[in-house]
């Protein structure tokens, strides 16, 4: 079995401020033990001649080029909005502050 104990799981949960029941601690102890064992098996196979990788296939650039494409006009984008203010969506206020009165910003 693994080297992970229920006491270690409880300690980590306490450090992370996660309240776990005894059943959850027992379950996580087993699951974390299985993860540690799986990692140990991988480490056995990966010798010094096997380079560390973050992806199984070599990738050079996974991003597409940034191209201008046709998109919605402002009126099309706002056509389904319940409320709008000019070229902007209008949403309910969630703070009791004036959005333009952030003291100290930009000073």
C-alpha positions, -999 to 999 in steps of 0.1 A, spaced: 0 0 0 11 36 -2 29 58 23 0 82 26 -17 81 60 -51 94 71 -33 117 95 -13 132 66 -46 138 47 -62 154 77 -32 176 82 -32 187 46 -69 194 47 -64 215 78 -36 235 61 -59 240 31 -87 250 54 -109 222 41 -133 205 65 -134 168 57 -155 142 73 -138 109 85 -153 91 55 -139 117 31 -105 114 48 -106 76 44 -116 79 7 -90 105 -1 -63 85 17 -70 56 -6 -72 78 -37 -40 97 -30 -23 64 -22 -33 51 -57 -20 83 -73 14 80 -55 17 44 -66 9 53 -102 35 80 -101 61 56 -86 54 31 -115 60 59 -141 92 69 -124 104 33 -126 99 33 -163 113 67 -170 151 63 -169 178 89 -173 177 85 -211 140 95 -212 136 133 -214 110 149 -192 80 161 -212 49 181 -206 31 167 -237 33 133 -254 38 148 -288 64 174 -298 47 208 -303 63 239 -316 34 263 -317 -2 254 -308 -16 289 -315 -33 299 -347 -22 331 -364 -42 362 -354 -64 370 -384 -91 396 -388 -124 378 -396 -159 391 -402 -178 394 -370 -210 409 -356 -217 446 -358 -224 464 -325 -261 465 -333 -261 427 -340 -242 419 -308 -266 441 -287 -298 431 -305 -307 405 -279 -296 426 -249 -324 434 -224 -309 469 -220 -282 489 -236 -265 523 -232 -253 534 -265 -228 508 -277 -226 490 -243 -246 464 -224 -265 477 -194 -262 455 -163 -275 457 -128 -254 476 -103 -237 453 -78 -216 478 -59 -227 510 -42 -198 529 -57 -195 552 -86 -174 533 -112 -154 564 -120 -145 573 -85 -116 549 -76 -95 569 -53 -58 564 -58 -61 548 -92 -36 563 -117 -20 585 -91 
